[in-house]
Amino acid sequence: MKPYTTRLTIFLVLATACRLFLITRLNLTGDEAYYWDWSRHLQWSYFDHPPMVAALIALTTGIGGSSEFFVRLAAVIPGIGLSLVTYFLGRDIFASEKIGFYCVLWLNAILIFSLGSVVITPDTPQVFFSALTLYLLFHAIFKDKPRFWYYSGLALGCSLLSKYTGILLVPCTALFLGLSFQHKRVLGQKEPWLALALAALVFSPVLIWNAMNNWASFGFQFSHGFAGKPVEPLTSVLEYLGSQALLVTPFVFTALAAAMVYCYKFWRRERDDRFLFLLAFSVPVFLFFLFVSVNGKVEGNWPVMAYFTATLAMVGLYFSRGGRERAAANSMLGFVKETAVYTGILVAVAVHVQAMFNVIPLSPQSDIFAKRAYGWKQLGQRAGKLLQNTGKPRKIFVFADRHQITGELGFYIPGQPQTYRIHGLKRYPYLGSLDHLAGEDGLYVFVEGRGNLPLVKQHFDSVMELTPFPVEWKGQTVRTFRFFLCQNYKGGLLEV
């Protein structure tokens, strides 16, 4: 085994072992529980996203059961795949196993990629399949292997089945080929177009589902990204830039931006399309979401793919194009390089250690793990006891007013019953008719200060409050849940 292959193997084994330990330490986040609920009702698509995340969770939980470990195993496995693709693509672009190995190290040191290998969201498979698409495209174009176009079409289709932002690979590919010095002719060949048709075929179940559901998912994502709540443009843009700098740490963000500048210089000066390839799949994605931020709020994870080829470029230029010498000769570049290395590694290690061992005494409001992934198991256990102690001879259904709480209750209540959401028809069309709930009693659960009790009272004969449940974290209350036993459901609350 070659030296860097050995190092890669050791690193992946150690990183995977840490992740397998970590995924059992935290409760599922609300979104993870929501996607797990999808996995119990596999569909061609869903209101929020395409079906890949649900399919992966169904696969891993089908192996070992619906536990936190097997739900999040659906993130760990694509994370290993992403590291392997990163190694091979970095190695092939710069003809160096050393660069491929350091690309893997850096990608795993960038927080958004590292957490994506632990927490299962649609971004996890989307980033993997997008990276795989780029690897296959590189071989199709630069190695002149026409059959790899078809493989890339399949991978692109899987990226689209993971998250709609996978479509950005198409204009980025067109931009690359249109600006390329050596590969413009490829646009006139049949393979790219057949690959695109193949991707559309793989994606077609989502198109069919949307057509059968009044284009609900497409409409939601379009309004979410382009027609959301009005924002002040300058403030929104600054928030976007700030969130991106924080996600990858400011100095790593600066180093990635510098790598993109050097890619442009080398491409123009040397007419080397490898640098255009790295540029074309990074900067346009980042700028697209910058444009979106002018009109609406952009979530921090949306532009994640912009950092994949930028990371390859940063590492490759440092080791192969005089980057080390420039950093040594230029005090500013040297400072950015040193600080990026130390802050990137420090933040990644600190976040994971905090998640595993909770070594830093943060308040519940400051600790992201306390806010998102703590207390849900206790909530499920308390709700389960309330259901047992009501003294009712018939079954009681559980409902909430947010899909995240609905998912958490479904996952953590003993027996994992089906739970429901107020006005949940759009998000849960796969549940079908809920007429069977008419006349039954319900347990309404919500976070104190965020409920809609007057609305609930209109749909039941009577509503009685049970004992509230405060979730405690190091002696402080993270949140308080309120429970209401609601008698004789009249219908019209959950379905609308």
C-alpha positions in Angstrom: 0.0 0.0 0.0 1.3 3.4 -1.0 2.3 5.9 1.8 -0.6 8.3 1.3 -3.1 5.6 0.7 -2.1 4.2 4.1 -2.4 7.6 5.7 -5.8 8.0 4.1 -7.0 4.7 5.4 -5.8 5.4 8.9 -7.5 8.8 8.9 -10.8 7.5 7.6 -10.9 4.7 10.2 -10.2 7.1 13.0 -12.6 9.8 11.8 -15.3 7.2 11.2 -14.8 5.7 14.7 -15.2 9.2 16.2 -18.4 9.8 14.2 -19.9 6.5 15.1 -19.3 7.3 18.8 -20.7 10.9 18.4 -23.9 9.9 16.6 -25.1 8.0 19.8 -24.3 11.0 22.1 -27.0 13.4 20.9 -30.7 13.2 20.5 -31.9 13.7 16.9 -32.5 17.3 15.8 -36.0 18.2 14.8 -35.2 18.0 11.1 -33.6 14.6 11.5 -36.6 13.3 13.2 -38.8 14.8 10.5 -36.8 13.0 7.8 -36.9 9.8 9.8 -40.7 10.1 9.8 -40.5 10.3 6.0 -38.6 7.1 5.9 -41.6 5.3 7.4 -43.7 6.4 4.4 -41.4 6.2 1.4 -42.7 8.4 -1.5 -41.4 9.6 -4.8 -40.9 13.0 -3.3 -42.0 15.2 -0.3 -43.2 18.7 0.4 -39.8 20.0 1.4 -37.3 18.0 -0.5 -36.8 15.0 -2.9 -36.7 11.5 -1.5 -33.0 10.6 -1.2 -32.6 11.4 2.5 -35.7 9.3 3.4 -34.5 6.4 1.3 -31.1 6.4 2.9 -32.6 6.5 6.4 -35.0 3.7 5.5 -32.0 1.7 4.3 -29.9 2.1 7.4 -32.8 1.7 9.9 -34.0 -1.3 7.9 -30.7 -2.9 8.8 -30.6 -2.1 12.5 -33.9 -0.5 13.6 -35.0 3.1 14.3 -32.4 4.2 16.7 -30.2 7.4 16.7 -27.2 5.3 15.6 -28.9 3.8 12.5 -30.7 7.0 11.5 -27.4 8.9 11.5 -25.5 6.1 9.9 -27.2 7.4 6.8 -24.9 10.5 7.2 -21.7 8.6 8.2 -21.6 6.4 5.1 -21.9 9.2 2.5 -19.3 11.1 4.5 -16.8 8.3 3.9 -17.8 8.4 0.3 -17.2 12.1 0.1 -13.7 11.8 1.5 -12.9 9.1 -1.0 -14.1 11.2 -3.9 -12.2 14.2 -2.6 -9.0 12.1 -2.5 -9.3 10.8 -6.0 -10.4 14.1 -7.6 -7.7 16.1 -5.8 -5.1 13.5 -6.8 -6.2 13.4 -10.4 -6.5 17.2 -10.9 -3.0 17.9 -9.5 -1.4 14.5 -10.3 -0.3 14.0 -6.6 -1.5 11.5 -4.0 -0.1 13.9 -1.4 -2.5 16.7 -2.5 -5.4 14.2 -2.6 -4.7 13.2 1.0 -4.4 16.8 2.2 -7.6 17.7 0.4 -9.3 15.1 2.5 -7.8 16.5 5.7 -8.9 20.0 4.9 -12.4 19.1 3.8 -13.0 17.2 7.0 -11.6 20.2 9.0 -14.2 22.5 7.4 -17.1 22.5 9.9 -20.0 22.3 7.4 -18.6 19.2 5.7 -17.6 17.6 8.9 -21.0 18.0 10.6 -22.6 16.8 7.4 -21.0 13.5 8.0 -22.7 13.2 11.4 -26.1 14.9 11.1 -28.4 13.5 8.4 -30.0 16.2 6.2 -30.6 16.4 2.4 -27.3 18.2 2.1 -25.4 15.1 3.1 -26.2 12.9 0.1 -26.5 16.0 -2.2 -22.9 17.0 -1.5 -21.6 13.4 -2.0 -23.4 12.9 -5.3 -22.5 16.4 -6.5 -18.8 15.7 -5.7 -19.1 12.3 -7.5 -20.6 14.1 -10.5 -17.6 16.4 -10.7 -15.2 13.5 -10.4 -16.9 11.7 -13.3 -17.1 14.9 -15.3 -13.4 15.5 -14.9 -12.6 12.1 -16.3 -15.1 12.5 -19.1 -13.6 15.8 -20.1 -10.0 15.8 -19.2 -9.3 12.1 -19.6 -11.5 11.9 -22.8 -13.6 9.0 -21.5 -17.0 9.4 -23.2 -18.7 6.7 -21.1 -18.0 8.7 -18.0 -20.6 11.3 -19.2 -23.3 8.7 -18.7 -22.0 7.9 -15.2 -22.0 11.6 -14.4 -25.6 11.8 -15.6 -26.6 9.1 -13.1 -24.7 10.8 -10.3 -26.3 14.2 -11.2 -29.7 12.6 -11.2 -29.0 11.3 -7.7 -27.8 14.7 -6.6 -31.2 16.1 -7.8 -33.0 13.3 -5.9 -31.2 14.6 -2.8 -31.8 18.3 -3.1 -32.9 20.7 -5.8 -29.8 22.8 -5.6 -28.1 20.0 -7.5 -29.4 21.7 -10.6 -26.7 24.3 -10.2 -24.2 21.8 -11.6 -25.8 22.1 -15.0 -25.2 25.8 -15.6 -21.8 25.5 -14.0 -20.9 22.7 -16.4 -22.2 24.8 -19.3 -20.2 27.8 -18.1 -17.0 25.7 -17.9 -17.4 24.3 -21.4 -18.4 27.6 -22.8 -15.3 29.4 -21.4 -12.9 26.4 -21.8 -9.8 26.9 -24.0 -9.4 23.2 -24.9 -12.9 21.6 -24.4 -15.5 23.9 -26.2 -15.9 21.2 -28.8 -17.5 18.9 -26.2 -20.7 21.0 -26.3 -21.2 19.7 -29.9 -20.9 16.1 -28.9 -23.8 13.9 -28.0 -22.6 12.6 -24.7 -23.2 15.7 -22.5 -26.8 16.0 -23.8 -27.5 12.3 -23.3 -26.0 12.5 -19.8 -28.4 15.4 -19.1 -31.3 13.4 -20.4 -30.2 10.5 -18.2 -30.1 12.8 -15.2 -33.7 14.0 -16.0 -34.8 10.4 -16.3 -33.4 9.6 -12.8 -35.1 12.7 -11.5 -38.4 12.1 -13.3 -40.2 10.5 -10.2 -39.9 13.8 -8.4 -41.4 15.6 -11.5 -44.2 13.1 -11.6 -44.9 13.5 -7.9 -45.0 17.3 -8.2 -47.3 17.2 -11.2 -49.7 15.0 -9.1 -49.5 17.3 -6.1 -50.0 20.7 -7.7 -46.2 21.3 -7.9 -46.3 21.7 -4.1 -42.6 21.0 -3.5 -41.3 23.2 -6.4 -43.6 26.0 -5.3 -42.5 25.8 -1.7 -38.8 25.8 -2.5 -39.2 28.7 -5.0 -41.1 30.8 -2.5 -38.7 29.8 0.3 -35.7 31.0 -1.8 -37.1 33.8 -3.9 -40.4 35.0 -2.5 -40.0 34.7 1.3 -40.4 37.5 3.9 -39.2 40.9 2.7 -35.7 41.7 3.8 -33.5 44.8 3.8 -31.1 44.0 0.9 -27.8 45.3 2.4 -28.5 43.7 5.8 -29.4 40.4 4.2 -26.3 40.3 2.0 -24.1 41.1 5.0 -25.8 38.3 7.0 -25.2 35.9 4.1 -21.5 36.8 3.9 -21.1 36.7 7.7 -22.8 33.3 8.0 -20.6 31.8 5.3 -17.4 33.2 6.9 -18.5 31.8 10.3 -19.4 28.4 8.9 -15.9 27.8 7.4 -14.1 30.2 9.9 -13.1 33.7 8.6 -9.5 32.9 7.7 -10.4 29.7 5.9 -13.0 31.7 4.0 -10.3 34.2 3.1 -7.9 31.4 2.0 -10.6 29.9 -0.2 -11.4 33.2 -1.8 -7.7 33.8 -2.5 -7.5 30.3 -4.1 -10.3 31.3 -6.4 -8.4 34.5 -7.4 -5.3 32.5 -8.2 -7.3 29.9 -10.1 -8.5 32.7 -12.4 -5.0 34.1 -12.8 -3.5 30.7 -13.7 -6.3 29.9 -16.1 -6.0 33.1 -18.0 -2.2 33.1 -18.0 -1.5 29.5 -18.7 -4.8 28.6 -20.5 -5.0 25.6 -18.2 -8.6 24.5 -18.0 -8.1 22.6 -14.7 -8.2 25.9 -12.9 -11.3 26.9 -14.8 -12.9 23.6 -13.7 -12.2 24.4 -10.0 -13.4 28.0 -10.5 -16.6 27.2 -12.4 -18.1 24.9 -9.8 -17.4 27.3 -6.9 -17.7 31.0 -7.6 -21.0 30.8 -9.6 -22.7 28.9 -6.8 -21.5 31.4 -4.2 -22.6 34.3 -6.4 -26.0 32.8 -7.1 -26.8 32.6 -3.4 -25.4 36.1 -2.9 -27.9 37.3 -5.5 -30.7 35.3 -3.8 -29.8 37.0 -0.5 -30.7 40.4 -1.9 -34.4 39.3 -2.0 -34.6 36.9 0.9 -32.9 35.1 3.7 -30.3 32.5 2.7 -29.7 29.6 5.0 -26.1 29.0 5.9 -25.9 25.5 4.4 -27.4 26.4 1.0 -24.1 27.3 -0.8 -22.1 24.4 0.7 -21.1 23.0 -2.7 -19.2 26.2 -3.5 -16.6 25.2 -1.0 -15.9 21.7 -2.4 -13.8 22.6 -5.5 -12.5 25.8 -3.7 -11.0 23.5 -1.0 -9.3 21.3 -3.7 -8.0 24.5 -5.2 -6.7 25.9 -1.9 -4.8 22.7 -1.1 -3.6 22.0 -4.6 -2.3 25.5 -5.3 -0.4 25.6 -1.9 1.5 22.4 -2.6 1.9 22.5 -6.4 1.9 26.1 -7.7 4.2 27.9 -5.4 1.7 28.6 -2.7 4.0 27.6 0.0 6.7 29.9 -1.3 4.3 32.8 -1.7 3.1 32.3 1.9 6.7 32.3 3.1 7.6 35.5 1.1 4.4 37.5 1.8 3.7 38.3 5.4 0.0 38.8 4.8 -0.4 35.5 2.9 1.7 33.8 5.5 -0.6 35.1 8.3 -3.7 34.0 6.5 -2.3 30.5 5.9 -1.1 30.0 9.5 -4.3 31.4 11.0 -6.5 29.4 8.6 -4.8 26.2 9.5 -5.0 26.7 13.3 -8.5 28.2 13.5 -9.9 25.6 11.0 -8.6 22.7 12.9 -9.3 24.2 16.4 -12.9 25.0 15.6 -13.6 21.6 14.0 -12.0 19.7 17.0 -13.6 22.0 19.6 -17.1 21.6 18.1 -16.9 17.8 18.0 -15.3 17.5 21.5 -18.0 19.7 22.9 -20.7 17.6 21.2 -19.2 14.4 22.6 -18.1 15.5 26.1 -19.7 18.9 26.8 -16.4 20.3 28.2 -17.2 24.0 27.8 -19.8 25.3 30.4 -22.1 27.2 27.9 -25.6 28.4 28.7 -28.5 26.7 27.0 -29.0 29.7 24.8 -25.3 29.6 23.6 -24.9 25.8 23.2 -26.1 24.8 19.8 -26.4 21.1 20.9 -28.5 22.0 23.9 -30.8 24.1 21.7 -31.2 21.6 18.9 -30.4 18.1 20.1 -31.1 17.9 23.8 -34.3 17.0 25.8 -36.2 15.3 23.1 -35.8 11.8 24.6 -37.0 13.1 27.9 -40.0 14.8 26.2 -40.9 11.5 24.5 -40.7 9.6 27.8 -42.9 12.2 29.6 -45.4 12.2 26.8 -45.5 8.3 26.9 -46.2 8.4 30.7 -49.0 10.9 30.2 -50.6 8.7 27.6 -50.4 5.7 30.0 -51.8 7.6 33.0 -54.8 9.4 31.4 -57.0 6.5 32.4 -58.7 6.6 29.0 -59.8 3.1 27.6 -59.2 4.2 24.0 -56.1 5.2 22.2 -55.0 8.8 22.2 -53.3 10.4 19.2 -50.5 12.9 19.7 -50.1 16.2 17.7 -48.1 19.4 17.7 -47.9 22.6 15.7 -44.4 22.3 14.3 -43.1 19.5 12.1 -39.9 19.2 14.1 -41.7 18.6 17.4 -44.1 16.2 15.6 -41.1 14.2 14.4 -39.4 14.2 17.8 -42.5 12.9 19.5 -43.0 10.2 16.9 -39.4 9.0 17.3 -39.0 9.2 21.1 -42.5 8.2 22.4 -42.2 4.5 23.3 -43.5 2.4 20.5 -42.9 5.2 18.0 -46.5 5.9 17.2 -47.6 8.0 14.2 -47.9 11.6 15.3 -49.6 14.6 13.6 -49.2 18.3 12.9 -51.8 21.0 13.0 -52.6 22.0 9.4 -50.2 19.3 8.2 -51.9 18.1 5.0 -49.2 19.8 2.7 -46.3 18.3 4.6 -47.9 14.9 5.3 -50.1 14.1 2.2 -48.8 10.5 2.5 -50.9 10.0 5.6 -54.0 10.1 3.5 -57.4 10.6 5.1 -57.5 11.3 8.8 -61.2 10.6 9.2 -60.4 7.7 11.5 -59.3 10.2 14.2 -62.7 11.8 14.4 -64.2 11.2 17.9 -60.9 10.2 19.4 -59.0 12.1 22.1 -55.7 13.9 21.4 -52.6 15.0 23.3 -51.5 18.5 22.2 -47.8 19.3 22.8 -46.1 22.6 22.2 -43.2 24.8 23.5 -44.4 27.4 26.0 -45.1 30.6 24.2 -45.4 29.1 20.8 -48.7 27.2 20.9 -52.1 27.9 19.3 -54.5 26.8 22.0 -57.5 28.9 20.9 -57.4 27.2 17.5 -57.2 23.7 19.1 -60.1 24.4 21.4 -62.4 25.0 18.4 -61.9 21.4 17.2 -62.4 19.5 20.5 -65.3 19.3 23.0 -63.0 20.1 25.9 -59.3 20.8 26.6 -57.6 20.1 29.9 -54.0 21.1 30.7 -51.7 18.5 32.2 -48.5 19.2 34.2 -45.9 21.2 32.1 -42.5 19.7 31.5 -39.3 21.9 31.8 -36.2 20.5 30.0 -33.3 21.1 32.3 -29.6 21.6 31.2 -27.0 22.0 33.9 -29.6 23.5 36.3 -31.1 25.9 33.7 -34.3 25.5 31.7 -33.7 25.0 28.0 -37.4 25.0 27.1 -40.7 24.2 28.7 -43.3 21.9 27.0 -47.0 22.2 27.8 -49.4 19.3 27.4 -53.2 19.4 26.9 -55.5 16.5 26.9 -58.1 17.2 24.2 -61.4 15.2 24.2 -63.5 14.2 21.1 -61.8 15.4 18.0 -64.3 17.0 15.6 -62.0 17.1 12.5 -60.6 19.9 10.4 -57.6 20.8 12.5 -54.9 18.4 11.2 -56.1 18.0 7.7 -56.3 21.6 6.5 
